[in-house]
Amino acid sequence: MIVAVGGHSRNAGKTSVICGLVRGLPQARWRAIKLSPHAHPEAGGDRDTDRYLAAGAAEALLVTNPQEV
């Protein structure tokens, strides 16, 4: 099963929806992937992927625009 959650603005609730799905359906053994048009330089990764893992995702990945890294 593949589920995509998208939006055009920040703080719209996209990460909350994903975390709710992951928590609500743990038997799905989720792999969550965040696609971002910009780099995330902060040390320790991305806060959204950290939230996916905390919700129970088996794996969380961040894919960014390599031209901005």
Backbone as XML, in Angstrom:
<?xml version="1.0"?>
<chain id="A" units="angstrom">
  <residue number="1" name="MET">
    <atom name="N" x="0.836" y="-1.168" z="0.000"/>
    <atom name="CA" x="0.000" y="0.000" z="0.000"/>
    <atom name="C" x="0.884" y="1.235" z="0.000"/>
  </residue>
  <residue number="2" name="ILE">
    <atom name="N" x="0.526" y="2.205" z="-0.806"/>
    <atom name="CA" x="1.221" y="3.494" z="-0.846"/>
    <atom name="C" x="0.212" y="4.585" z="-0.537"/>
  </residue>
  <residue number="3" name="VAL">
    <atom name="N" x="0.592" y="5.464" z="0.382"/>
    <atom name="CA" x="-0.254" y="6.605" z="0.741"/>
    <atom name="C" x="0.598" y="7.855" z="0.575"/>
  </residue>
  <residue number="4" name="ALA">
    <atom name="N" x="0.077" y="8.849" z="-0.134"/>
    <atom name="CA" x="0.796" y="10.115" z="-0.304"/>
    <atom name="C" x="-0.023" y="11.225" z="0.344"/>
  </residue>
  <residue number="5" name="VAL">
    <atom name="N" x="0.659" y="12.068" z="1.098"/>
    <atom name="CA" x="0.030" y="13.223" z="1.731"/>
    <atom name="C" x="0.792" y="14.443" z="1.240"/>
  </residue>
  <residue number="6" name="GLY">
    <atom name="N" x="0.106" y="15.386" z="0.646"/>
    <atom name="CA" x="0.779" y="16.553" z="0.091"/>
    <atom name="C" x="0.087" y="17.840" z="0.491"/>
  </residue>
  <residue number="7" name="GLY">
    <atom name="N" x="0.770" y="18.922" z="0.244"/>
    <atom name="CA" x="0.228" y="20.236" z="0.532"/>
    <atom name="C" x="1.183" y="21.296" z="0.037"/>
  </residue>
  <residue number="8" name="HIS">
    <atom name="N" x="0.727" y="22.505" z="-0.054"/>
    <atom name="CA" x="1.549" y="23.574" z="-0.608"/>
    <atom name="C" x="2.038" y="24.581" z="0.425"/>
  </residue>
  <residue number="9" name="SER">
    <atom name="N" x="1.768" y="24.311" z="1.703"/>
    <atom name="CA" x="2.216" y="25.277" z="2.709"/>
    <atom name="C" x="2.689" y="24.558" z="3.962"/>
  </residue>
  <residue number="10" name="ARG">
    <atom name="N" x="3.416" y="25.293" z="4.780"/>
    <atom name="CA" x="3.901" y="24.760" z="6.046"/>
    <atom name="C" x="2.778" y="24.802" z="7.074"/>
  </residue>
  <residue number="11" name="ASN">
    <atom name="N" x="2.920" y="23.944" z="8.087"/>
    <atom name="CA" x="1.969" y="23.908" z="9.206"/>
    <atom name="C" x="0.526" y="23.636" z="8.780"/>
  </residue>
  <residue number="12" name="ALA">
    <atom name="N" x="0.375" y="22.822" z="7.745"/>
    <atom name="CA" x="-0.974" y="22.465" z="7.277"/>
    <atom name="C" x="-1.470" y="21.170" z="7.910"/>
  </residue>
  <residue number="13" name="GLY">
    <atom name="N" x="-0.587" y="20.437" z="8.601"/>
    <atom name="CA" x="-0.989" y="19.206" z="9.253"/>
    <atom name="C" x="-0.577" y="17.930" z="8.535"/>
  </residue>
  <residue number="14" name="LYS">
    <atom name="N" x="0.264" y="18.042" z="7.512"/>
    <atom name="CA" x="0.685" y="16.870" z="6.741"/>
    <atom name="C" x="1.392" y="15.837" z="7.612"/>
  </residue>
  <residue number="15" name="THR">
    <atom name="N" x="2.330" y="16.264" z="8.427"/>
    <atom name="CA" x="3.083" y="15.345" z="9.284"/>
    <atom name="C" x="2.163" y="14.726" z="10.328"/>
  </residue>
  <residue number="16" name="SER">
    <atom name="N" x="1.231" y="15.491" z="10.851"/>
    <atom name="CA" x="0.281" y="14.954" z="11.833"/>
    <atom name="C" x="-0.583" y="13.855" z="11.222"/>
  </residue>
  <residue number="17" name="VAL">
    <atom name="N" x="-1.006" y="14.039" z="9.979"/>
    <atom name="CA" x="-1.803" y="13.015" z="9.297"/>
    <atom name="C" x="-0.988" y="11.738" z="9.136"/>
  </residue>
  <residue number="18" name="ILE">
    <atom name="N" x="0.245" y="11.876" z="8.696"/>
    <atom name="CA" x="1.098" y="10.701" z="8.512"/>
    <atom name="C" x="1.321" y="9.988" z="9.845"/>
  </residue>
  <residue number="19" name="CYS">
    <atom name="N" x="1.640" y="10.734" z="10.875"/>
    <atom name="CA" x="1.872" y="10.121" z="12.195"/>
    <atom name="C" x="0.620" y="9.427" z="12.710"/>
  </residue>
  <residue number="20" name="GLY">
    <atom name="N" x="-0.551" y="9.993" z="12.451"/>
    <atom name="CA" x="-1.795" y="9.362" z="12.858"/>
    <atom name="C" x="-2.017" y="8.035" z="12.145"/>
  </residue>
  <residue number="21" name="LEU">
    <atom name="N" x="-1.712" y="7.986" z="10.849"/>
    <atom name="CA" x="-1.822" y="6.732" z="10.096"/>
    <atom name="C" x="-0.854" y="5.680" z="10.623"/>
  </residue>
  <residue number="22" name="VAL">
    <atom name="N" x="0.380" y="6.096" z="10.859"/>
    <atom name="CA" x="1.402" y="5.164" z="11.349"/>
    <atom name="C" x="0.998" y="4.588" z="12.704"/>
  </residue>
  <residue number="23" name="ARG">
    <atom name="N" x="0.531" y="5.460" z="13.607"/>
    <atom name="CA" x="0.094" y="4.997" z="14.934"/>
    <atom name="C" x="-1.157" y="4.133" z="14.848"/>
  </residue>
  <residue number="24" name="GLY">
    <atom name="N" x="-2.080" y="4.499" z="13.964"/>
    <atom name="CA" x="-3.356" y="3.803" z="13.869"/>
    <atom name="C" x="-3.300" y="2.457" z="13.173"/>
  </residue>
  <residue number="25" name="LEU">
    <atom name="N" x="-2.300" y="2.260" z="12.327"/>
    <atom name="CA" x="-2.171" y="1.012" z="11.569"/>
    <atom name="C" x="-0.752" y="0.458" z="11.679"/>
  </residue>
  <residue number="26" name="PRO">
    <atom name="N" x="-0.324" y="0.091" z="12.871"/>
    <atom name="CA" x="1.059" y="-0.364" z="13.049"/>
    <atom name="C" x="1.375" y="-1.656" z="12.300"/>
  </residue>
  <residue number="27" name="GLN">
    <atom name="N" x="0.364" y="-2.474" z="12.014"/>
    <atom name="CA" x="0.605" y="-3.723" z="11.308"/>
    <atom name="C" x="1.101" y="-3.484" z="9.873"/>
  </residue>
  <residue number="28" name="ALA">
    <atom name="N" x="0.976" y="-2.283" z="9.371"/>
    <atom name="CA" x="1.417" y="-1.969" z="8.013"/>
    <atom name="C" x="2.940" y="-1.832" z="7.906"/>
  </residue>
  <residue number="29" name="ARG">
    <atom name="N" x="3.642" y="-1.789" z="9.038"/>
    <atom name="CA" x="5.103" y="-1.625" z="9.042"/>
    <atom name="C" x="5.531" y="-0.511" z="8.074"/>
  </residue>
  <residue number="30" name="TRP">
    <atom name="N" x="5.126" y="0.696" z="8.379"/>
    <atom name="CA" x="5.305" y="1.871" z="7.528"/>
    <atom name="C" x="6.755" y="2.218" z="7.254"/>
  </residue>
  <residue number="31" name="ARG">
    <atom name="N" x="6.997" y="2.670" z="6.063"/>
    <atom name="CA" x="8.229" y="3.341" z="5.674"/>
    <atom name="C" x="7.791" y="4.709" z="5.175"/>
  </residue>
  <residue number="32" name="ALA">
    <atom name="N" x="8.155" y="5.749" z="5.895"/>
    <atom name="CA" x="7.712" y="7.104" z="5.573"/>
    <atom name="C" x="8.834" y="7.841" z="4.859"/>
  </residue>
  <residue number="33" name="ILE">
    <atom name="N" x="8.487" y="8.517" z="3.789"/>
    <atom name="CA" x="9.464" y="9.277" z="3.004"/>
    <atom name="C" x="8.973" y="10.715" z="2.897"/>
  </residue>
  <residue number="34" name="LYS">
    <atom name="N" x="9.817" y="11.649" z="3.324"/>
    <atom name="CA" x="9.505" y="13.066" z="3.174"/>
    <atom name="C" x="10.249" y="13.586" z="1.952"/>
  </residue>
  <residue number="35" name="LEU">
    <atom name="N" x="9.517" y="14.206" z="1.033"/>
    <atom name="CA" x="10.112" y="14.850" z="-0.133"/>
    <atom name="C" x="10.113" y="16.344" z="0.123"/>
  </residue>
  <residue number="36" name="SER">
    <atom name="N" x="11.271" y="16.965" z="-0.017"/>
    <atom name="CA" x="11.382" y="18.389" z="0.274"/>
    <atom name="C" x="12.125" y="19.095" z="-0.858"/>
  </residue>
  <residue number="37" name="PRO">
    <atom name="N" x="11.648" y="20.252" z="-1.277"/>
    <atom name="CA" x="12.318" y="20.973" z="-2.357"/>
    <atom name="C" x="13.565" y="21.721" z="-1.901"/>
  </residue>
  <residue number="38" name="HIS">
    <atom name="N" x="13.858" y="21.706" z="-0.606"/>
    <atom name="CA" x="15.019" y="22.435" z="-0.103"/>
    <atom name="C" x="15.828" y="21.555" z="0.858"/>
  </residue>
  <residue number="39" name="ALA">
    <atom name="N" x="17.058" y="21.953" z="1.065"/>
    <atom name="CA" x="17.960" y="21.216" z="1.956"/>
    <atom name="C" x="17.545" y="21.395" z="3.407"/>
  </residue>
  <residue number="40" name="HIS">
    <atom name="N" x="17.901" y="20.428" z="4.237"/>
    <atom name="CA" x="17.659" y="20.471" z="5.680"/>
    <atom name="C" x="19.008" y="20.330" z="6.380"/>
  </residue>
  <residue number="41" name="PRO">
    <atom name="N" x="19.728" y="21.437" z="6.561"/>
    <atom name="CA" x="21.099" y="21.364" z="7.063"/>
    <atom name="C" x="21.244" y="21.097" z="8.557"/>
  </residue>
  <residue number="42" name="GLU">
    <atom name="N" x="20.162" y="21.200" z="9.337"/>
    <atom name="CA" x="20.306" y="21.046" z="10.785"/>
    <atom name="C" x="20.849" y="19.668" z="11.135"/>
  </residue>
  <residue number="43" name="ALA">
    <atom name="N" x="21.718" y="19.644" z="12.109"/>
    <atom name="CA" x="22.338" y="18.388" z="12.540"/>
    <atom name="C" x="21.291" y="17.456" z="13.128"/>
  </residue>
  <residue number="44" name="GLY">
    <atom name="N" x="21.482" y="16.169" z="12.944"/>
    <atom name="CA" x="20.582" y="15.197" z="13.532"/>
    <atom name="C" x="19.394" y="14.843" z="12.664"/>
  </residue>
  <residue number="45" name="GLY">
    <atom name="N" x="19.344" y="15.365" z="11.447"/>
    <atom name="CA" x="18.264" y="14.981" z="10.553"/>
    <atom name="C" x="17.114" y="15.968" z="10.530"/>
  </residue>
  <residue number="46" name="ASP">
    <atom name="N" x="15.985" y="15.479" z="10.133"/>
    <atom name="CA" x="14.804" y="16.301" z="9.923"/>
    <atom name="C" x="13.782" y="16.035" z="11.026"/>
  </residue>
  <residue number="47" name="ARG">
    <atom name="N" x="13.148" y="17.063" z="11.532"/>
    <atom name="CA" x="12.180" y="16.883" z="12.625"/>
    <atom name="C" x="10.979" y="16.046" z="12.202"/>
  </residue>
  <residue number="48" name="ASP">
    <atom name="N" x="10.526" y="16.183" z="10.956"/>
    <atom name="CA" x="9.374" y="15.396" z="10.513"/>
    <atom name="C" x="9.708" y="13.910" z="10.481"/>
  </residue>
  <residue number="49" name="THR">
    <atom name="N" x="10.873" y="13.551" z="9.966"/>
    <atom name="CA" x="11.236" y="12.134" z="9.931"/>
    <atom name="C" x="11.421" y="11.594" z="11.346"/>
  </residue>
  <residue number="50" name="ASP">
    <atom name="N" x="11.898" y="12.416" z="12.255"/>
    <atom name="CA" x="11.980" y="11.999" z="13.664"/>
    <atom name="C" x="10.584" y="11.706" z="14.214"/>
  </residue>
  <residue number="51" name="ARG">
    <atom name="N" x="9.617" y="12.510" z="13.834"/>
    <atom name="CA" x="8.231" y="12.293" z="14.287"/>
    <atom name="C" x="7.654" y="11.009" z="13.692"/>
  </residue>
  <residue number="52" name="TYR">
    <atom name="N" x="7.982" y="10.699" z="12.437"/>
    <atom name="CA" x="7.508" y="9.450" z="11.823"/>
    <atom name="C" x="8.022" y="8.251" z="12.613"/>
  </residue>
  <residue number="53" name="LEU">
    <atom name="N" x="9.298" y="8.294" z="12.962"/>
    <atom name="CA" x="9.893" y="7.190" z="13.721"/>
    <atom name="C" x="9.279" y="7.084" z="15.115"/>
  </residue>
  <residue number="54" name="ALA">
    <atom name="N" x="9.066" y="8.209" z="15.765"/>
    <atom name="CA" x="8.468" y="8.201" z="17.099"/>
    <atom name="C" x="7.039" y="7.650" z="17.067"/>
  </residue>
  <residue number="55" name="ALA">
    <atom name="N" x="6.344" y="7.839" z="15.936"/>
    <atom name="CA" x="4.984" y="7.331" z="15.795"/>
    <atom name="C" x="4.955" y="5.828" z="15.536"/>
  </residue>
  <residue number="56" name="GLY">
    <atom name="N" x="6.132" y="5.265" z="15.178"/>
    <atom name="CA" x="6.194" y="3.817" z="14.971"/>
    <atom name="C" x="6.594" y="3.360" z="13.592"/>
  </residue>
  <residue number="57" name="ALA">
    <atom name="N" x="6.987" y="4.284" z="12.708"/>
    <atom name="CA" x="7.426" y="3.878" z="11.373"/>
    <atom name="C" x="8.670" y="2.995" z="11.481"/>
  </residue>
  <residue number="58" name="ALA">
    <atom name="N" x="8.738" y="1.968" z="10.649"/>
    <atom name="CA" x="9.896" y="1.084" z="10.638"/>
    <atom name="C" x="11.128" y="1.793" z="10.071"/>
  </residue>
  <residue number="59" name="GLU">
    <atom name="N" x="10.890" y="2.776" z="9.200"/>
    <atom name="CA" x="11.983" y="3.520" z="8.574"/>
    <atom name="C" x="11.441" y="4.876" z="8.156"/>
  </residue>
  <residue number="60" name="ALA">
    <atom name="N" x="12.285" y="5.895" z="8.189"/>
    <atom name="CA" x="11.898" y="7.231" z="7.741"/>
    <atom name="C" x="13.056" y="7.830" z="6.957"/>
  </residue>
  <residue number="61" name="LEU">
    <atom name="N" x="12.753" y="8.306" z="5.764"/>
    <atom name="CA" x="13.785" y="8.851" z="4.880"/>
    <atom name="C" x="13.453" y="10.286" z="4.508"/>
  </residue>
  <residue number="62" name="LEU">
    <atom name="N" x="14.485" y="11.064" z="4.233"/>
    <atom name="CA" x="14.340" y="12.441" z="3.771"/>
    <atom name="C" x="15.001" y="12.545" z="2.409"/>
  </residue>
  <residue number="63" name="VAL">
    <atom name="N" x="14.255" y="13.012" z="1.416"/>
    <atom name="CA" x="14.784" y="13.215" z="0.064"/>
    <atom name="C" x="14.683" y="14.709" z="-0.216"/>
  </residue>
  <residue number="64" name="THR">
    <atom name="N" x="15.835" y="15.330" z="-0.531"/>
    <atom name="CA" x="15.851" y="16.768" z="-0.790"/>
    <atom name="C" x="16.406" y="17.063" z="-2.174"/>
  </residue>
  <residue number="65" name="ASN">
    <atom name="N" x="16.354" y="18.313" z="-2.544"/>
    <atom name="CA" x="16.888" y="18.766" z="-3.821"/>
    <atom name="C" x="18.411" y="18.797" z="-3.730"/>
  </residue>
  <residue number="66" name="PRO">
    <atom name="N" x="19.112" y="17.931" z="-4.477"/>
    <atom name="CA" x="20.567" y="17.889" z="-4.361"/>
    <atom name="C" x="21.277" y="19.165" z="-4.829"/>
  </residue>
  <residue number="67" name="GLN">
    <atom name="N" x="20.604" y="19.993" z="-5.610"/>
    <atom name="CA" x="21.212" y="21.231" z="-6.086"/>
    <atom name="C" x="21.331" y="22.271" z="-4.987"/>
  </residue>
  <residue number="68" name="GLU">
    <atom name="N" x="20.622" y="22.085" z="-3.888"/>
    <atom name="CA" x="20.666" y="23.049" z="-2.786"/>
    <atom name="C" x="21.510" y="22.574" z="-1.619"/>
  </residue>
  <residue number="69" name="VAL">
    <atom name="N" x="22.022" y="21.355" z="-1.678"/>
    <atom name="CA" x="22.786" y="20.807" z="-0.555"/>
    <atom name="C" x="24.151" y="21.431" z="-0.498"/>
  </residue>
</chain>
